[in-house]
Structures are given as structure tokens and as C-alpha cells.
Amino acid sequence: MFLRTFFWSLAITVATLIAAAWFGGPTALVLVAVLIVLEVSLSFDNAVINASVLQRMSRFWQKIFLTVGIAIAVFGMRLVFPVLLVTFTAGLGPIEAFQLAIDSPDDYQHALEEAHPAIAAFGGIFLLMIFLDFMFEEREIKWIKPIEAVLAKLGRLDHLSVVVGLAVLLAAGELLAGDNAATVLTSGLYGLVTYLLVKGLGELFESAGENLVENVTHESEDADGSKDAKNPTTAPGVPATNAVAEAVAADAKTKTEAKGGQPVTVAVGKAAFFLFLYLEVLDASFSFDGVVGAFAITSNIFIIVAGLGVGAFFVRSITVYLVNKGTLAEYVYLEHGAHWAIGALATILILTINIHINEIFTGLIGLAFILASFASSVIRNRRAGAGSDQSELAKV
């Protein structure tokens, strides 16, 4: 499974490193390798969060995420997005901005840094909303219990995450933005609206799909066809288990698949499409620190795209590996650790509106939360196994 999952990532890595050495010599080879490691280390928490969403999507949409999604991640976020930022902030045309990146990378980097307050506000608020919605939801399993229990109780208040997000945005605009207050507030609102819109539409279509599947299943249980009159897809007297009903189920927005021996409702159709959009915006928010941090290593845009692009491939492969192995179900605190990492990254992004924080420090904090939650999960599993063994001995 490991080789099958990581084959293309490994192949692309080798090809990219060979190309870097061929066209840029040993220096380019080393820089690309460093950027690959940087991207993977900064985005490991992204892989865990992506896995928690991807496991709710059908196989087809998982493949879309790995094909169309990776193209968006590599060329969209690592190449096109920075150029567009320079286009809007420097008042240049797209071609001029791209030419600036090639002919004068230092000026291009400066223009990108000028856009950082807007980037930090958008990404910071978007990620903060993910963290708050996760923590404000009541869950049976809690990792940092004293804090998560309190946050879950506070979450009983409707729309509390939106209130907190707006309060944080206003505070950032007042205390950190300075002359960029209007830009920060506008970008932060865009981040908030984007999160609410994509998440809300995804939940809407997913809920509608679940209801449709339940209705078809309910009708199928009536083998004598007495309920077929209520089902517009079947003729009176024809069992709802026929091909027409099956087609309705196949066209539903969600369906049930067996994963790890357990039936799991996964999204297809419009529900999966909006989950895909949610994943892409989420990935974009996670990519900001990597793109900005890459300029601390090199100002060559082609080396940056090559290194971060290969790193993005590895992040996708890690995501799929976590889904296929059922790691999130086995290590129950891992998702909690990833969301704490998101909360830390959101806080850091907002602070960087006016405070410089080293990108390596940002990546290490996220990695620390992931490793700590993984270790806690291992300890929990061992204790559960020991308790089960003692119960079996007591029965004997």
C-alpha cells in the first residue's frame, strides 16, 4: 500500500531533482530538496485535516482531489496565486507581474510581502473558524479534556464561532493592522464569508443526499410495492428494489460505503463537489506560510514552484495514506492535534499582520501538536488493550 500510494510522489521527486541539477546545477538541487522538506514539515497538519474530510468523499472525488486538486495546489497556489497578488497590490498586469518575478525576483518578493497583511487576515480567519467550529462541538472523545470540555459547553451558544471570529478580526484591525486596517478587515471578512459559504453549501447538499438515500432505502424495504405510489420513480405495484430505485440511490448526494469493516456515509455529487471546494480553500490557507517562507530560502520563482510543488504531491499522498490505513480511526487524538495545530497557525498568521514570526517556528508548532496527539493515541490504545486483556483473564 505504501509504495502504491507514494509511487507518483517519489517518481516526480526524482524527476524534479534531476531536472533541477541539470538546469541549475548543485545549488538548485539543494534548494529544491530543502523546499520539499520545508513544505512537507509545514503542511503535515494539513494532511491530517485533509484526511478527515477526504474520508467522507467517494473514491471518484478522492481521485479528483488527487488530480485536479493537485494541479490547483501546485500551479494555482504556488505560481498563479502569488503572481495575482502582485498584480493587485502593485497595480501591474498579470504578464508584467510574471515578468517581474523572472527579471527582478527581489522586487517581486517585496511586492508579495506588501500583500501579506491581506493574506494573513484571510487565511488566519478562515483557519480560525475551522478550529473554533471543531472545538465548540460536543464530542465523546476529548484530548486536552479541561480545555476542550469547557469549549464544548460554550459551543452550545448558537453562532459563537462567528462572534469570536469577528471579535478577533476587529481586534486585529485595531491593534495590529495600523495603516492597513481597512485591508485587513476586508480580507478577514472575505475569509469568514468564504468559510461559511463553502461549509454551508457542503452541509446543505450532504444533508439533502442523506435524506434521499434514507427515503430510497425505506421504500425498498416495502417489497410488496404498497408504498410505490409515494415514490415518483417507480410505477404502482413495482418493487422499489428495481433498477430505477437503484439509479436514484446512485444519483443521491451521499452513499454508504464499507471502510475498515464499518459502513460510512460518504459524499458524492454536489455534496462532494462542495467538500472538494472546501478542501481547496483549506489547502490554500495552509499554503500561505510555505509560499512566504520559501522566499527566505530563494527568490527564484521556478525553484520555489518546483520545491513546494513536489512537497504538495507528498502532502496529498500522506493524506490518501491516512485515509486508506484508517489512521484517524485508530489514533483517535490525531484529528484533535491537527485542529490544535490549525488554531496555532491561525493565531500566528493573524499576529504576522504586524509581527515577524519565523516560518520554521510555525511549522514546528504544528508538528509538535501532531506528534503529541499521536503519542497520546498510542498510550490510549495500549491502556485499552491492557484493560481488555485483564477483562478476558477475569472471565477465565
Salt bridges, closest charged atoms under 4 A:
GLU39 OE2 - ARG78 NH2 2.27
GLU114 OE2 - HIS110 NE2 3.58
ASP133 OD2 - LYS199 NZ 3.91
GLU137 OE1 - ARG139 NH2 3.23
GLU138 OE2 - LYS142 NZ 2.95
GLU148 OE1 - HIS336 ND1 3.22
GLU203 OE2 - LYS199 NZ 2.70
GLU206 OE1 - ARG56 NH2 2.83
GLU257 OE2 - LYS255 NZ 3.53
GLU280 OE2 - ARG316 NH2 3.44
ASP283 OD2 - ARG78 NH1 3.81
ASP283 OD1 - ARG316 NH1 3.47
